[in-house]
């Protein structure tokens, strides 16, 4: 008997002209005036997705984490 993988979702943040844009699984999720408000909204949704057993990844541009190599998930890929 094969055990299936839990469903997965990915939030991706990007900064465009001073506005934080968030996508969920490649679809527009929201636009926020600050990184903190974007992350707060993601956190609320992440908790809701956890009730369905989803694995959630949050991708943030590395330059926002002090590097310039692309995208990084800062330890947020985990089963909730």
mmCIF file of the N, C-alpha and C atoms, coordinates in Angstrom:
data_MODEL
# 
_entry.id   MODEL 
# 
loop_
_atom_site.group_PDB 
_atom_site.id 
_atom_site.type_symbol 
_atom_site.label_atom_id 
_atom_site.label_alt_id 
_atom_site.label_comp_id 
_atom_site.label_asym_id 
_atom_site.label_entity_id 
_atom_site.label_seq_id 
_atom_site.pdbx_PDB_ins_code 
_atom_site.Cartn_x 
_atom_site.Cartn_y 
_atom_site.Cartn_z 
_atom_site.occupancy 
_atom_site.B_iso_or_equiv 
_atom_site.pdbx_formal_charge 
_atom_site.auth_seq_id 
_atom_site.auth_comp_id 
_atom_site.auth_asym_id 
_atom_site.auth_atom_id 
_atom_site.pdbx_PDB_model_num 
ATOM 1   N N  . UNK A 1 1  ? 0.843  -1.184 0.000  1.00 0.00 ? 1  UNK A N  1 
ATOM 2   C CA . UNK A 1 1  ? 0.000  0.000  0.000  1.00 0.00 ? 1  UNK A CA 1 
ATOM 3   C C  . UNK A 1 1  ? 0.885  1.242  0.000  1.00 0.00 ? 1  UNK A C  1 
ATOM 4   N N  . UNK A 1 2  ? 0.631  2.134  -0.906 1.00 0.00 ? 2  UNK A N  1 
ATOM 5   C CA . UNK A 1 2  ? 1.433  3.349  -1.055 1.00 0.00 ? 2  UNK A CA 1 
ATOM 6   C C  . UNK A 1 2  ? 0.842  4.480  -0.219 1.00 0.00 ? 2  UNK A C  1 
ATOM 7   N N  . UNK A 1 3  ? 1.704  5.147  0.528  1.00 0.00 ? 3  UNK A N  1 
ATOM 8   C CA . UNK A 1 3  ? 1.281  6.302  1.321  1.00 0.00 ? 3  UNK A CA 1 
ATOM 9   C C  . UNK A 1 3  ? 1.413  7.535  0.438  1.00 0.00 ? 3  UNK A C  1 
ATOM 10  N N  . UNK A 1 4  ? 0.348  8.292  0.326  1.00 0.00 ? 4  UNK A N  1 
ATOM 11  C CA . UNK A 1 4  ? 0.386  9.473  -0.538 1.00 0.00 ? 4  UNK A CA 1 
ATOM 12  C C  . UNK A 1 4  ? 1.031  10.652 0.179  1.00 0.00 ? 4  UNK A C  1 
ATOM 13  N N  . UNK A 1 5  ? 1.616  11.504 -0.633 1.00 0.00 ? 5  UNK A N  1 
ATOM 14  C CA . UNK A 1 5  ? 2.222  12.730 -0.125 1.00 0.00 ? 5  UNK A CA 1 
ATOM 15  C C  . UNK A 1 5  ? 1.117  13.696 0.299  1.00 0.00 ? 5  UNK A C  1 
ATOM 16  N N  . UNK A 1 6  ? 1.351  14.470 1.362  1.00 0.00 ? 6  UNK A N  1 
ATOM 17  C CA . UNK A 1 6  ? 0.344  15.474 1.728  1.00 0.00 ? 6  UNK A CA 1 
ATOM 18  C C  . UNK A 1 6  ? 0.300  16.581 0.673  1.00 0.00 ? 6  UNK A C  1 
ATOM 19  N N  . UNK A 1 7  ? -0.839 17.231 0.504  1.00 0.00 ? 7  UNK A N  1 
ATOM 20  C CA . UNK A 1 7  ? -0.911 18.333 -0.471 1.00 0.00 ? 7  UNK A CA 1 
ATOM 21  C C  . UNK A 1 7  ? 0.039  19.459 -0.066 1.00 0.00 ? 7  UNK A C  1 
ATOM 22  N N  . UNK A 1 8  ? 0.534  20.175 -1.056 1.00 0.00 ? 8  UNK A N  1 
ATOM 23  C CA . UNK A 1 8  ? 1.485  21.249 -0.806 1.00 0.00 ? 8  UNK A CA 1 
ATOM 24  C C  . UNK A 1 8  ? 0.989  22.558 -1.398 1.00 0.00 ? 8  UNK A C  1 
ATOM 25  N N  . UNK A 1 9  ? 1.364  23.653 -0.757 1.00 0.00 ? 9  UNK A N  1 
ATOM 26  C CA . UNK A 1 9  ? 1.077  24.999 -1.251 1.00 0.00 ? 9  UNK A CA 1 
ATOM 27  C C  . UNK A 1 9  ? 2.313  25.857 -1.058 1.00 0.00 ? 9  UNK A C  1 
ATOM 28  N N  . UNK A 1 10 ? 2.483  26.822 -1.956 1.00 0.00 ? 10 UNK A N  1 
ATOM 29  C CA . UNK A 1 10 ? 3.638  27.722 -1.884 1.00 0.00 ? 10 UNK A CA 1 
ATOM 30  C C  . UNK A 1 10 ? 3.191  29.172 -1.967 1.00 0.00 ? 10 UNK A C  1 
ATOM 31  N N  . UNK A 1 11 ? 3.584  29.940 -0.967 1.00 0.00 ? 11 UNK A N  1 
ATOM 32  C CA . UNK A 1 11 ? 3.423  31.390 -0.988 1.00 0.00 ? 11 UNK A CA 1 
ATOM 33  C C  . UNK A 1 11 ? 4.730  31.978 -1.508 1.00 0.00 ? 11 UNK A C  1 
ATOM 34  N N  . UNK A 1 12 ? 4.642  32.985 -2.364 1.00 0.00 ? 12 UNK A N  1 
ATOM 35  C CA . UNK A 1 12 ? 5.833  33.657 -2.876 1.00 0.00 ? 12 UNK A CA 1 
ATOM 36  C C  . UNK A 1 12 ? 5.652  35.161 -2.722 1.00 0.00 ? 12 UNK A C  1 
ATOM 37  N N  . UNK A 1 13 ? 6.613  35.802 -2.059 1.00 0.00 ? 13 UNK A N  1 
ATOM 38  C CA . UNK A 1 13 ? 6.588  37.249 -1.878 1.00 0.00 ? 13 UNK A CA 1 
ATOM 39  C C  . UNK A 1 13 ? 7.522  37.900 -2.876 1.00 0.00 ? 13 UNK A C  1 
ATOM 40  N N  . UNK A 1 14 ? 7.129  39.061 -3.378 1.00 0.00 ? 14 UNK A N  1 
ATOM 41  C CA . UNK A 1 14 ? 8.010  39.852 -4.226 1.00 0.00 ? 14 UNK A CA 1 
ATOM 42  C C  . UNK A 1 14 ? 7.679  41.321 -4.020 1.00 0.00 ? 14 UNK A C  1 
ATOM 43  N N  . UNK A 1 15 ? 8.695  42.135 -4.145 1.00 0.00 ? 15 UNK A N  1 
ATOM 44  C CA . UNK A 1 15 ? 8.554  43.577 -3.936 1.00 0.00 ? 15 UNK A CA 1 
ATOM 45  C C  . UNK A 1 15 ? 8.570  44.280 -5.286 1.00 0.00 ? 15 UNK A C  1 
ATOM 46  N N  . UNK A 1 16 ? 7.505  45.011 -5.600 1.00 0.00 ? 16 UNK A N  1 
ATOM 47  C CA . UNK A 1 16 ? 7.395  45.752 -6.857 1.00 0.00 ? 16 UNK A CA 1 
ATOM 48  C C  . UNK A 1 16 ? 6.970  47.185 -6.552 1.00 0.00 ? 16 UNK A C  1 
ATOM 49  N N  . UNK A 1 17 ? 7.854  48.116 -6.846 1.00 0.00 ? 17 UNK A N  1 
ATOM 50  C CA . UNK A 1 17 ? 7.555  49.536 -6.674 1.00 0.00 ? 17 UNK A CA 1 
ATOM 51  C C  . UNK A 1 17 ? 7.043  49.850 -5.261 1.00 0.00 ? 17 UNK A C  1 
ATOM 52  N N  . UNK A 1 18 ? 7.677  49.231 -4.262 1.00 0.00 ? 18 UNK A N  1 
ATOM 53  C CA . UNK A 1 18 ? 7.339  49.512 -2.868 1.00 0.00 ? 18 UNK A CA 1 
ATOM 54  C C  . UNK A 1 18 ? 6.123  48.771 -2.336 1.00 0.00 ? 18 UNK A C  1 
ATOM 55  N N  . UNK A 1 19 ? 5.528  47.898 -3.128 1.00 0.00 ? 19 UNK A N  1 
ATOM 56  C CA . UNK A 1 19 ? 4.367  47.121 -2.700 1.00 0.00 ? 19 UNK A CA 1 
ATOM 57  C C  . UNK A 1 19 ? 4.742  45.642 -2.689 1.00 0.00 ? 19 UNK A C  1 
ATOM 58  N N  . UNK A 1 20 ? 4.405  44.958 -1.620 1.00 0.00 ? 20 UNK A N  1 
ATOM 59  C CA . UNK A 1 20 ? 4.660  43.520 -1.505 1.00 0.00 ? 20 UNK A CA 1 
ATOM 60  C C  . UNK A 1 20 ? 3.515  42.753 -2.147 1.00 0.00 ? 20 UNK A C  1 
ATOM 61  N N  . UNK A 1 21 ? 3.860  41.967 -3.155 1.00 0.00 ? 21 UNK A N  1 
ATOM 62  C CA . UNK A 1 21 ? 2.888  41.131 -3.857 1.00 0.00 ? 21 UNK A CA 1 
ATOM 63  C C  . UNK A 1 21 ? 3.065  39.691 -3.375 1.00 0.00 ? 21 UNK A C  1 
ATOM 64  N N  . UNK A 1 22 ? 1.958  39.017 -3.149 1.00 0.00 ? 22 UNK A N  1 
ATOM 65  C CA . UNK A 1 22 ? 1.989  37.640 -2.682 1.00 0.00 ? 22 UNK A CA 1 
ATOM 66  C C  . UNK A 1 22 ? 1.167  36.782 -3.639 1.00 0.00 ? 22 UNK A C  1 
ATOM 67  N N  . UNK A 1 23 ? 1.748  35.647 -4.005 1.00 0.00 ? 23 UNK A N  1 
ATOM 68  C CA . UNK A 1 23 ? 0.995  34.656 -4.764 1.00 0.00 ? 23 UNK A CA 1 
ATOM 69  C C  . UNK A 1 23 ? 0.880  33.384 -3.922 1.00 0.00 ? 23 UNK A C  1 
ATOM 70  N N  . UNK A 1 24 ? -0.160 32.637 -4.183 1.00 0.00 ? 24 UNK A N  1 
ATOM 71  C CA . UNK A 1 24 ? -0.351 31.325 -3.555 1.00 0.00 ? 24 UNK A CA 1 
ATOM 72  C C  . UNK A 1 24 ? -0.529 30.339 -4.693 1.00 0.00 ? 24 UNK A C  1 
ATOM 73  N N  . UNK A 1 25 ? 0.410  29.412 -4.781 1.00 0.00 ? 25 UNK A N  1 
ATOM 74  C CA . UNK A 1 25 ? 0.402  28.415 -5.855 1.00 0.00 ? 25 UNK A CA 1 
ATOM 75  C C  . UNK A 1 25 ? 0.305  29.066 -7.231 1.00 0.00 ? 25 UNK A C  1 
ATOM 76  N N  . UNK A 1 26 ? 1.034  30.187 -7.398 1.00 0.00 ? 26 UNK A N  1 
ATOM 77  C CA . UNK A 1 26 ? 1.120  30.864 -8.679 1.00 0.00 ? 26 UNK A CA 1 
ATOM 78  C C  . UNK A 1 26 ? -0.014 31.822 -8.997 1.00 0.00 ? 26 UNK A C  1 
ATOM 79  N N  . UNK A 1 27 ? -1.010 31.913 -8.124 1.00 0.00 ? 27 UNK A N  1 
ATOM 80  C CA . UNK A 1 27 ? -2.138 32.807 -8.344 1.00 0.00 ? 27 UNK A CA 1 
ATOM 81  C C  . UNK A 1 27 ? -2.066 34.001 -7.397 1.00 0.00 ? 27 UNK A C  1 
ATOM 82  N N  . UNK A 1 28 ? -2.537 35.156 -7.864 1.00 0.00 ? 28 UNK A N  1 
ATOM 83  C CA . UNK A 1 28 ? -2.516 36.355 -7.036 1.00 0.00 ? 28 UNK A CA 1 
ATOM 84  C C  . UNK A 1 28 ? -3.237 36.100 -5.711 1.00 0.00 ? 28 UNK A C  1 
ATOM 85  N N  . UNK A 1 29 ? -2.571 36.472 -4.615 1.00 0.00 ? 29 UNK A N  1 
ATOM 86  C CA . UNK A 1 29 ? -3.141 36.313 -3.275 1.00 0.00 ? 29 UNK A CA 1 
ATOM 87  C C  . UNK A 1 29 ? -3.439 37.664 -2.639 1.00 0.00 ? 29 UNK A C  1 
ATOM 88  N N  . UNK A 1 30 ? -2.530 38.643 -2.847 1.00 0.00 ? 30 UNK A N  1 
ATOM 89  C CA . UNK A 1 30 ? -2.758 39.964 -2.278 1.00 0.00 ? 30 UNK A CA 1 
ATOM 90  C C  . UNK A 1 30 ? -1.584 40.894 -2.484 1.00 0.00 ? 30 UNK A C  1 
ATOM 91  N N  . UNK A 1 31 ? -1.828 42.195 -2.249 1.00 0.00 ? 31 UNK A N  1 
ATOM 92  C CA . UNK A 1 31 ? -0.797 43.236 -2.321 1.00 0.00 ? 31 UNK A CA 1 
ATOM 93  C C  . UNK A 1 31 ? -0.818 43.976 -0.992 1.00 0.00 ? 31 UNK A C  1 
ATOM 94  N N  . UNK A 1 32 ? 0.368  44.229 -0.438 1.00 0.00 ? 32 UNK A N  1 
ATOM 95  C CA . UNK A 1 32 ? 0.466  44.773 0.920  1.00 0.00 ? 32 UNK A CA 1 
ATOM 96  C C  . UNK A 1 32 ? 1.472  45.910 0.965  1.00 0.00 ? 32 UNK A C  1 
ATOM 97  N N  . UNK A 1 33 ? 1.225  46.913 1.806  1.00 0.00 ? 33 UNK A N  1 
ATOM 98  C CA . UNK A 1 33 ? 2.122  48.062 1.884  1.00 0.00 ? 33 UNK A CA 1 
ATOM 99  C C  . UNK A 1 33 ? 3.432  47.766 2.613  1.00 0.00 ? 33 UNK A C  1 
ATOM 100 N N  . UNK A 1 34 ? 3.479  46.670 3.379  1.00 0.00 ? 34 UNK A N  1 
ATOM 101 C CA . UNK A 1 34 ? 4.709  46.342 4.105  1.00 0.00 ? 34 UNK A CA 1 
ATOM 102 C C  . UNK A 1 34 ? 4.927  44.837 4.115  1.00 0.00 ? 34 UNK A C  1 
ATOM 103 N N  . UNK A 1 35 ? 6.172  44.463 4.283  1.00 0.00 ? 35 UNK A N  1 
ATOM 104 C CA . UNK A 1 35 ? 6.519  43.043 4.371  1.00 0.00 ? 35 UNK A CA 1 
ATOM 105 C C  . UNK A 1 35 ? 5.837  42.419 5.581  1.00 0.00 ? 35 UNK A C  1 
ATOM 106 N N  . UNK A 1 36 ? 5.778  43.158 6.685  1.00 0.00 ? 36 UNK A N  1 
ATOM 107 C CA . UNK A 1 36 ? 5.152  42.645 7.909  1.00 0.00 ? 36 UNK A CA 1 
ATOM 108 C C  . UNK A 1 36 ? 3.676  42.325 7.692  1.00 0.00 ? 36 UNK A C  1 
ATOM 109 N N  . UNK A 1 37 ? 2.954  43.195 6.979  1.00 0.00 ? 37 UNK A N  1 
ATOM 110 C CA . UNK A 1 37 ? 1.534  42.929 6.750  1.00 0.00 ? 37 UNK A CA 1 
ATOM 111 C C  . UNK A 1 37 ? 1.342  41.753 5.793  1.00 0.00 ? 37 UNK A C  1 
ATOM 112 N N  . UNK A 1 38 ? 2.231  41.599 4.829  1.00 0.00 ? 38 UNK A N  1 
ATOM 113 C CA . UNK A 1 38 ? 2.160  40.449 3.921  1.00 0.00 ? 38 UNK A CA 1 
ATOM 114 C C  . UNK A 1 38 ? 2.394  39.152 4.692  1.00 0.00 ? 38 UNK A C  1 
ATOM 115 N N  . UNK A 1 39 ? 3.418  39.147 5.533  1.00 0.00 ? 39 UNK A N  1 
ATOM 116 C CA . UNK A 1 39 ? 3.721  37.943 6.317  1.00 0.00 ? 39 UNK A CA 1 
ATOM 117 C C  . UNK A 1 39 ? 2.621  37.629 7.323  1.00 0.00 ? 39 UNK A C  1 
ATOM 118 N N  . UNK A 1 40 ? 1.999  38.637 7.867  1.00 0.00 ? 40 UNK A N  1 
ATOM 119 C CA . UNK A 1 40 ? 0.889  38.421 8.792  1.00 0.00 ? 40 UNK A CA 1 
ATOM 120 C C  . UNK A 1 40 ? -0.277 37.731 8.086  1.00 0.00 ? 40 UNK A C  1 
ATOM 121 N N  . UNK A 1 41 ? -0.593 38.209 6.894  1.00 0.00 ? 41 UNK A N  1 
ATOM 122 C CA . UNK A 1 41 ? -1.671 37.607 6.122  1.00 0.00 ? 41 UNK A CA 1 
ATOM 123 C C  . UNK A 1 41 ? -1.337 36.169 5.735  1.00 0.00 ? 41 UNK A C  1 
ATOM 124 N N  . UNK A 1 42 ? -0.094 35.948 5.343  1.00 0.00 ? 42 UNK A N  1 
ATOM 125 C CA . UNK A 1 42 ? 0.344  34.592 5.010  1.00 0.00 ? 42 UNK A CA 1 
ATOM 126 C C  . UNK A 1 42 ? 0.231  33.691 6.228  1.00 0.00 ? 42 UNK A C  1 
ATOM 127 N N  . UNK A 1 43 ? 0.627  34.190 7.386  1.00 0.00 ? 43 UNK A N  1 
ATOM 128 C CA . UNK A 1 43 ? 0.557  33.398 8.616  1.00 0.00 ? 43 UNK A CA 1 
ATOM 129 C C  . UNK A 1 43 ? -0.866 32.963 8.933  1.00 0.00 ? 43 UNK A C  1 
ATOM 130 N N  . UNK A 1 44 ? -1.808 33.880 8.773  1.00 0.00 ? 44 UNK A N  1 
ATOM 131 C CA . UNK A 1 44 ? -3.222 33.536 9.011  1.00 0.00 ? 44 UNK A CA 1 
ATOM 132 C C  . UNK A 1 44 ? -3.672 32.431 8.060  1.00 0.00 ? 44 UNK A C  1 
ATOM 133 N N  . UNK A 1 45 ? -3.324 32.574 6.798  1.00 0.00 ? 45 UNK A N  1 
ATOM 134 C CA . UNK A 1 45 ? -3.725 31.574 5.804  1.00 0.00 ? 45 UNK A CA 1 
ATOM 135 C C  . UNK A 1 45 ? -2.976 30.267 5.992  1.00 0.00 ? 45 UNK A C  1 
ATOM 136 N N  . UNK A 1 46 ? -1.723 30.361 6.404  1.00 0.00 ? 46 UNK A N  1 
ATOM 137 C CA . UNK A 1 46 ? -0.929 29.159 6.658  1.00 0.00 ? 46 UNK A CA 1 
ATOM 138 C C  . UNK A 1 46 ? -1.578 28.309 7.753  1.00 0.00 ? 46 UNK A C  1 
ATOM 139 N N  . UNK A 1 47 ? -2.058 28.946 8.792  1.00 0.00 ? 47 UNK A N  1 
ATOM 140 C CA . UNK A 1 47 ? -2.736 28.218 9.871  1.00 0.00 ? 47 UNK A CA 1 
ATOM 141 C C  . UNK A 1 47 ? -4.021 27.570 9.374  1.00 0.00 ? 47 UNK A C  1 
ATOM 142 N N  . UNK A 1 48 ? -4.755 28.278 8.502  1.00 0.00 ? 48 UNK A N  1 
ATOM 143 C CA . UNK A 1 48 ? -5.985 27.703 7.944  1.00 0.00 ? 48 UNK A CA 1 
ATOM 144 C C  . UNK A 1 48 ? -5.664 26.505 7.050  1.00 0.00 ? 48 UNK A C  1 
ATOM 145 N N  . UNK A 1 49 ? -4.618 26.607 6.249  1.00 0.00 ? 49 UNK A N  1 
ATOM 146 C CA . UNK A 1 49 ? -4.224 25.496 5.390  1.00 0.00 ? 49 UNK A CA 1 
ATOM 147 C C  . UNK A 1 49 ? -3.742 24.297 6.211  1.00 0.00 ? 49 UNK A C  1 
ATOM 148 N N  . UNK A 1 50 ? -3.156 24.568 7.365  1.00 0.00 ? 50 UNK A N  1 
ATOM 149 C CA . UNK A 1 50 ? -2.667 23.483 8.226  1.00 0.00 ? 50 UNK A CA 1 
ATOM 150 C C  . UNK A 1 50 ? -3.799 22.566 8.662  1.00 0.00 ? 50 UNK A C  1 
ATOM 151 N N  . UNK A 1 51 ? -4.988 23.098 8.791  1.00 0.00 ? 51 UNK A N  1 
ATOM 152 C CA . UNK A 1 51 ? -6.118 22.270 9.213  1.00 0.00 ? 51 UNK A CA 1 
ATOM 153 C C  . UNK A 1 51 ? -6.472 21.228 8.158  1.00 0.00 ? 51 UNK A C  1 
ATOM 154 N N  . UNK A 1 52 ? -6.002 21.432 6.913  1.00 0.00 ? 52 UNK A N  1 
ATOM 155 C CA . UNK A 1 52 ? -6.242 20.461 5.849  1.00 0.00 ? 52 UNK A CA 1 
ATOM 156 C C  . UNK A 1 52 ? -5.058 19.519 5.670  1.00 0.00 ? 52 UNK A C  1 
ATOM 157 N N  . UNK A 1 53 ? -4.024 19.681 6.508  1.00 0.00 ? 53 UNK A N  1 
ATOM 158 C CA . UNK A 1 53 ? -2.844 18.827 6.415  1.00 0.00 ? 53 UNK A CA 1 
ATOM 159 C C  . UNK A 1 53 ? -1.845 19.244 5.348  1.00 0.00 ? 53 UNK A C  1 
ATOM 160 N N  . UNK A 1 54 ? -1.972 20.457 4.830  1.00 0.00 ? 54 UNK A N  1 
ATOM 161 C CA . UNK A 1 54 ? -1.068 20.922 3.779  1.00 0.00 ? 54 UNK A CA 1 
ATOM 162 C C  . UNK A 1 54 ? 0.330  21.225 4.309  1.00 0.00 ? 54 UNK A C  1 
ATOM 163 N N  . UNK A 1 55 ? 1.311  20.984 3.451  1.00 0.00 ? 55 UNK A N  1 
ATOM 164 C CA . UNK A 1 55 ? 2.679  21.419 3.681  1.00 0.00 ? 55 UNK A CA 1 
ATOM 165 C C  . UNK A 1 55 ? 2.805  22.773 3.004  1.00 0.00 ? 55 UNK A C  1 
ATOM 166 N N  . UNK A 1 56 ? 3.215  23.791 3.736  1.00 0.00 ? 56 UNK A N  1 
ATOM 167 C CA . UNK A 1 56 ? 3.273  25.153 3.198  1.00 0.00 ? 56 UNK A CA 1 
ATOM 168 C C  . UNK A 1 56 ? 4.722  25.625 3.140  1.00 0.00 ? 56 UNK A C  1 
ATOM 169 N N  . UNK A 1 57 ? 5.099  26.175 1.982  1.00 0.00 ? 57 UNK A N  1 
ATOM 170 C CA . UNK A 1 57 ? 6.417  26.776 1.785  1.00 0.00 ? 57 UNK A CA 1 
ATOM 171 C C  . UNK A 1 57 ? 6.218  28.262 1.542  1.00 0.00 ? 57 UNK A C  1 
ATOM 172 N N  . UNK A 1 58 ? 7.088  29.075 2.148  1.00 0.00 ? 58 UNK A N  1 
ATOM 173 C CA . UNK A 1 58 ? 7.059  30.522 1.916  1.00 0.00 ? 58 UNK A CA 1 
ATOM 174 C C  . UNK A 1 58 ? 8.374  30.898 1.255  1.00 0.00 ? 58 UNK A C  1 
ATOM 175 N N  . UNK A 1 59 ? 8.303  31.467 0.063  1.00 0.00 ? 59 UNK A N  1 
ATOM 176 C CA . UNK A 1 59 ? 9.497  31.894 -0.656 1.00 0.00 ? 59 UNK A CA 1 
ATOM 177 C C  . UNK A 1 59 ? 9.621  33.404 -0.573 1.00 0.00 ? 59 UNK A C  1 
ATOM 178 N N  . UNK A 1 60 ? 10.814 33.851 -0.136 1.00 0.00 ? 60 UNK A N  1 
ATOM 179 C CA . UNK A 1 60 ? 11.109 35.277 0.018  1.00 0.00 ? 60 UNK A CA 1 
ATOM 180 C C  . UNK A 1 60 ? 12.371 35.561 -0.782 1.00 0.00 ? 60 UNK A C  1 
ATOM 181 N N  . UNK A 1 61 ? 12.432 36.675 -1.521 1.00 0.00 ? 61 UNK A N  1 
ATOM 182 C CA . UNK A 1 61 ? 13.652 36.986 -2.273 1.00 0.00 ? 61 UNK A CA 1 
ATOM 183 C C  . UNK A 1 61 ? 14.855 37.003 -1.332 1.00 0.00 ? 61 UNK A C  1 
ATOM 184 N N  . UNK A 1 62 ? 15.937 36.339 -1.744 1.00 0.00 ? 62 UNK A N  1 
ATOM 185 C CA . UNK A 1 62 ? 17.116 36.263 -0.880 1.00 0.00 ? 62 UNK A CA 1 
ATOM 186 C C  . UNK A 1 62 ? 17.694 37.621 -0.535 1.00 0.00 ? 62 UNK A C  1 
ATOM 187 N N  . UNK A 1 63 ? 17.540 38.597 -1.433 1.00 0.00 ? 63 UNK A N  1 
ATOM 188 C CA . UNK A 1 63 ? 18.086 39.927 -1.111 1.00 0.00 ? 63 UNK A CA 1 
ATOM 189 C C  . UNK A 1 63 ? 17.412 40.505 0.123  1.00 0.00 ? 63 UNK A C  1 
ATOM 190 N N  . UNK A 1 64 ? 16.203 40.050 0.417  1.00 0.00 ? 64 UNK A N  1 
ATOM 191 C CA . UNK A 1 64 ? 15.515 40.487 1.629  1.00 0.00 ? 64 UNK A CA 1 
ATOM 192 C C  . UNK A 1 64 ? 16.048 39.773 2.868  1.00 0.00 ? 64 UNK A C  1 
ATOM 193 N N  . UNK A 1 65 ? 16.799 38.688 2.645  1.00 0.00 ? 65 UNK A N  1 
ATOM 194 C CA . UNK A 1 65 ? 17.376 37.933 3.758  1.00 0.00 ? 65 UNK A CA 1 
ATOM 195 C C  . UNK A 1 65 ? 18.877 38.163 3.863  1.00 0.00 ? 65 UNK A C  1 
ATOM 196 N N  . UNK A 1 66 ? 19.420 39.083 3.025  1.00 0.00 ? 66 UNK A N  1 
ATOM 197 C CA . UNK A 1 66 ? 20.834 39.416 3.107  1.00 0.00 ? 66 UNK A CA 1 
ATOM 198 C C  . UNK A 1 66 ? 21.704 38.701 2.092  1.00 0.00 ? 66 UNK A C  1 
ATOM 199 N N  . UNK A 1 67 ? 21.115 38.118 1.049  1.00 0.00 ? 67 UNK A N  1 
ATOM 200 C CA . UNK A 1 67 ? 21.869 37.450 0.004  1.00 0.00 ? 67 UNK A CA 1 
ATOM 201 C C  . UNK A 1 67 ? 21.285 37.872 -1.341 1.00 0.00 ? 67 UNK A C  1 
ATOM 202 N N  . UNK A 1 68 ? 21.953 37.516 -2.427 1.00 0.00 ? 68 UNK A N  1 
ATOM 203 C CA . UNK A 1 68 ? 21.437 37.910 -3.739 1.00 0.00 ? 68 UNK A CA 1 
ATOM 204 C C  . UNK A 1 68 ? 21.470 36.756 -4.730 1.00 0.00 ? 68 UNK A C  1 
ATOM 205 N N  . UNK A 1 69 ? 21.181 35.549 -4.287 1.00 0.00 ? 69 UNK A N  1 
ATOM 206 C CA . UNK A 1 69 ? 21.281 34.379 -5.152 1.00 0.00 ? 69 UNK A CA 1 
ATOM 207 C C  . UNK A 1 69 ? 19.944 33.915 -5.696 1.00 0.00 ? 69 UNK A C  1 
ATOM 208 N N  . UNK A 1 70 ? 18.856 34.571 -5.417 1.00 0.00 ? 70 UNK A N  1 
ATOM 209 C CA . UNK A 1 70 ? 17.570 34.134 -5.936 1.00 0.00 ? 70 UNK A CA 1 
ATOM 210 C C  . UNK A 1 70 ? 16.514 34.069 -4.856 1.00 0.00 ? 70 UNK A C  1 
ATOM 211 N N  . UNK A 1 71 ? 15.819 32.921 -4.789 1.00 0.00 ? 71 UNK A N  1 
ATOM 212 C CA . UNK A 1 71 ? 14.722 32.752 -3.834 1.00 0.00 ? 71 UNK A CA 1 
ATOM 213 C C  . UNK A 1 71 ? 15.117 31.762 -2.763 1.00 0.00 ? 71 UNK A C  1 
ATOM 214 N N  . UNK A 1 72 ? 14.566 31.965 -1.589 1.00 0.00 ? 72 UNK A N  1 
ATOM 215 C CA . UNK A 1 72 ? 14.877 31.077 -0.478 1.00 0.00 ? 72 UNK A CA 1 
ATOM 216 C C  . UNK A 1 72 ? 13.656 30.897 0.404  1.00 0.00 ? 72 UNK A C  1 
ATOM 217 N N  . UNK A 1 73 ? 13.521 29.710 0.927  1.00 0.00 ? 73 UNK A N  1 
ATOM 218 C CA . UNK A 1 73 ? 12.500 29.429 1.929  1.00 0.00 ? 73 UNK A CA 1 
ATOM 219 C C  . UNK A 1 73 ? 13.216 29.417 3.271  1.00 0.00 ? 73 UNK A C  1 
ATOM 220 N N  . UNK A 1 74 ? 12.978 30.423 4.115  1.00 0.00 ? 74 UNK A N  1 
ATOM 221 C CA . UNK A 1 74 ? 13.728 30.542 5.369  1.00 0.00 ? 74 UNK A CA 1 
ATOM 222 C C  . UNK A 1 74 ? 13.237 29.584 6.449  1.00 0.00 ? 74 UNK A C  1 
ATOM 223 N N  . UNK A 1 75 ? 13.322 28.299 6.175  1.00 0.00 ? 75 UNK A N  1 
ATOM 224 C CA . UNK A 1 75 ? 12.927 27.325 7.178  1.00 0.00 ? 75 UNK A CA 1 
ATOM 225 C C  . UNK A 1 75 ? 11.426 27.192 7.353  1.00 0.00 ? 75 UNK A C  1 
ATOM 226 N N  . UNK A 1 76 ? 10.653 27.681 6.398  1.00 0.00 ? 76 UNK A N  1 
ATOM 227 C CA . UNK A 1 76 ? 9.207  27.643 6.549  1.00 0.00 ? 76 UNK A CA 1 
ATOM 228 C C  . UNK A 1 76 ? 8.556  26.483 5.813  1.00 0.00 ? 76 UNK A C  1 
ATOM 229 N N  . UNK A 1 77 ? 9.350  25.614 5.198  1.00 0.00 ? 77 UNK A N  1 
ATOM 230 C CA . UNK A 1 77 ? 8.772  24.456 4.530  1.00 0.00 ? 77 UNK A CA 1 
ATOM 231 C C  . UNK A 1 77 ? 8.646  23.350 5.564  1.00 0.00 ? 77 UNK A C  1 
ATOM 232 N N  . UNK A 1 78 ? 7.445  23.187 6.072  1.00 0.00 ? 78 UNK A N  1 
ATOM 233 C CA . UNK A 1 78 ? 7.243  22.185 7.107  1.00 0.00 ? 78 UNK A CA 1 
ATOM 234 C C  . UNK A 1 78 ? 5.778  21.811 7.148  1.00 0.00 ? 78 UNK A C  1 
ATOM 235 N N  . UNK A 1 79 ? 5.547  20.653 7.697  1.00 0.00 ? 79 UNK A N  1 
ATOM 236 C CA . UNK A 1 79 ? 4.162  20.244 7.859  1.00 0.00 ? 79 UNK A CA 1 
ATOM 237 C C  . UNK A 1 79 ? 3.618  20.933 9.092  1.00 0.00 ? 79 UNK A C  1 
ATOM 238 N N  . UNK A 1 80 ? 2.483  21.549 8.937  1.00 0.00 ? 80 UNK A N  1 
ATOM 239 C CA . UNK A 1 80 ? 1.895  22.300 10.050 1.00 0.00 ? 80 UNK A CA 1 
ATOM 240 C C  . UNK A 1 80 ? 0.825  21.500 10.735 1.00 0.00 ? 80 UNK A C  1 
# 
